[in-house]
């Protein structure tokens, strides 16, 4: 098992609490979210938004949708709660450009469904001031703040799309590179312990978007 997937061990109850607003603690089976990102370019070659798709693992999907959840209305309530709570953490997306962090608008076009027994949500995040990747690289990371849940771009292709981008645009994905001490520290945390909101980002992939 490579480092990229070593920490697919988010504690179900804790992540459920972050997503759905519950304070209860549960057991800690392994969980993860596969991430897909579509960066949307406008007619001026600026990035105006990003459409994110999160695909939850099988077992966590069961935690989100049990036998009591059978209607589209109930699924929509789950989606609304997830997005309401992650919005407090900037949708667990950090975008850096020209030395600062990009400002995101409120999510739009949000949907929820099931794909091969896995819960899938998709939503669009407008970027308040469109970003010009020709003047400065755009660097982003996606991470659950306390690192009880691993979020990595999916292994299938394509997982990152530069929609309507100029031909010169490219992206580069770098895997996380935590040192041995940090890996050991994360592994030592018990079900009732937290490494703080800064731990997850240190296990995040880093993606750079550049246009010549």
C-alpha positions in Angstrom: 0.0 0.0 0.0 1.6 3.3 -1.1 1.8 6.5 1.0 -0.9 8.0 -1.2 -3.5 5.6 0.2 -2.0 4.7 3.6 -4.2 7.1 5.5 -7.6 6.2 4.1 -8.5 5.7 7.7 -10.9 8.6 8.5 -12.9 7.8 11.6 -16.5 7.5 10.5 -18.2 9.2 13.4 -15.8 12.1 13.5 -16.0 12.8 9.8 -19.8 12.3 9.9 -19.8 14.9 12.6 -17.9 17.4 10.5 -20.1 16.8 7.5 -23.5 16.4 9.1 -22.9 18.5 12.3 -23.1 15.6 14.8 -20.9 15.6 17.9 -21.1 11.8 18.4 -18.1 9.6 18.1 -18.2 6.2 16.5 -15.8 3.4 15.7 -13.0 4.0 13.2 -13.1 1.9 10.1 -11.1 3.1 7.0 -12.9 5.7 4.9 -12.0 8.1 2.0 -13.4 10.4 -0.6 -12.3 10.2 -4.2 -12.1 13.8 -5.6 -12.7 15.0 -9.2 -12.2 18.7 -10.1 -13.3 20.6 -13.3 -11.8 24.0 -13.5 -13.9 26.3 -15.6 -12.3 29.0 -17.8 -14.2 32.0 -19.2 -13.8 33.5 -22.7 -11.0 35.7 -21.5 -8.9 32.7 -20.3 -9.6 33.3 -16.6 -10.7 30.7 -14.2 -14.2 31.6 -13.0 -15.2 28.5 -11.0 -14.5 24.9 -10.1 -16.9 22.0 -10.2 -16.1 19.4 -7.5 -17.3 15.8 -7.4 -16.8 13.8 -4.2 -17.3 10.0 -4.3 -17.6 8.4 -0.8 -16.3 4.9 -0.2 -18.8 2.0 0.1 -19.0 1.6 3.8 -19.2 5.3 4.6 -22.0 5.6 2.0 -23.9 3.1 4.2 -23.3 5.4 7.2 -24.7 8.4 5.2 -27.7 6.6 3.8 -29.2 3.9 6.0 -32.5 2.1 5.6 -34.4 5.1 6.9 -33.3 7.2 4.0 -35.3 6.2 1.0 -36.5 9.3 -0.7 -35.0 12.0 -2.9 -36.1 14.6 -0.3 -34.1 12.8 2.4 -31.0 12.6 0.2 -31.3 16.3 -0.5 -31.4 17.0 3.2 -28.1 15.1 3.6 -26.6 17.0 0.7 -27.7 20.3 2.2 -26.2 19.5 5.6 -22.9 18.4 4.1 -22.5 21.5 2.1 -23.7 23.8 4.9 -21.1 22.4 7.3 -18.2 22.2 4.8 -18.9 25.8 3.7 -17.7 26.8 7.2 -14.3 25.4 6.2 -14.3 27.1 2.8 -15.5 23.8 1.3 -12.2 22.3 2.4 -10.6 23.7 -0.7 -7.6 26.1 -0.5 -6.7 28.0 -3.7 -3.6 30.2 -3.7 -2.9 32.8 -6.5 -0.5 35.8 -6.6 0.4 35.3 -2.9 -3.1 35.2 -1.6 -6.1 32.9 -1.1 -8.8 33.0 -3.7 -12.3 34.0 -2.6 -15.1 31.5 -3.2 -18.8 32.2 -3.6 -21.6 30.1 -2.3 -22.0 26.6 -3.9 -24.4 26.2 -6.9 -25.8 23.3 -9.0 -25.5 20.8 -6.1 -26.6 17.2 -6.7 -26.4 13.9 -4.9 -26.7 10.4 -6.2 -25.5 6.8 -6.0 -22.8 5.3 -8.2 -22.0 1.6 -7.7 -23.3 1.7 -4.1 -21.2 4.8 -3.4 -22.7 8.2 -2.5 -21.6 10.9 -4.9 -22.1 14.6 -4.6 -21.3 17.3 -7.1 -21.3 21.1 -6.8 -20.0 24.2 -8.4 -18.0 26.9 -6.6 -17.9 30.3 -8.3 -14.6 32.2 -7.8 -15.5 35.7 -6.7 -12.7 37.4 -8.7 -11.7 35.2 -11.7 -8.1 34.1 -11.6 -5.5 34.6 -14.4 -3.2 31.6 -14.6 -1.0 33.3 -17.2 0.2 35.9 -14.7 0.8 33.6 -11.8 0.4 29.9 -11.1 -2.7 28.7 -9.4 -2.1 26.2 -6.6 -4.8 24.3 -4.8 -5.2 21.6 -2.1 -8.2 19.7 -0.8 -8.2 18.3 2.7 -10.4 17.6 5.7 -8.9 19.9 8.2 -8.2 17.5 11.1 -7.2 14.6 8.9 -9.8 12.0 10.1 -10.7 11.5 6.5 -8.4 11.2 3.5 -9.3 13.1 0.3 -7.3 12.4 -2.8 -7.9 12.8 -6.5 -9.3 9.6 -7.9 -7.0 7.2 -9.7 -9.1 6.9 -12.8 -8.8 9.5 -15.6 -9.7 12.2 -16.1 -9.8 13.5 -12.5 -8.7 17.1 -13.2 -10.3 18.8 -16.2 -9.4 22.3 -17.5 -12.6 23.1 -19.2 -12.4 25.6 -22.1 -8.8 26.4 -21.2 -6.4 27.9 -23.7 -4.2 25.2 -25.3 -1.1 26.3 -23.3 -2.7 25.4 -20.0 -1.4 22.4 -18.0 -1.6 21.1 -14.5 0.8 19.2 -12.3 -0.3 17.0 -9.4 2.2 16.3 -6.5 1.5 13.7 -3.9 1.7 14.6 -0.2 5.2 14.4 1.4 4.7 14.2 5.2 7.9 13.3 7.1 8.1 10.2 9.2 7.5 12.0 12.4 4.3 13.5 11.1 3.1 10.2 9.8 3.8 8.6 13.2 2.0 11.4 15.0 -1.1 11.1 12.8 -1.1 7.3 13.4 -0.9 7.8 17.1 -4.1 9.8 17.4 -6.9 7.9 19.1 -10.6 8.1 18.3 -11.2 10.9 20.8 -8.1 12.8 19.9 -7.5 15.5 17.3 -4.4 16.8 15.7 -6.0 20.2 15.1 -7.3 21.9 12.0 -3.9 22.2 10.5 -3.1 18.5 10.2 -5.1 17.5 7.2 -3.5 20.0 4.8 -0.1 18.4 5.5 -1.4 15.2 3.9 -3.0 16.9 0.9 -2.0 16.6 -2.7 -0.8 19.8 -4.3 -2.0 20.7 -7.8 -0.5 23.6 -9.8 -2.3 25.0 -12.8 -0.2 27.1 -15.3 -0.9 28.7 -18.6 2.0 30.0 -20.7 
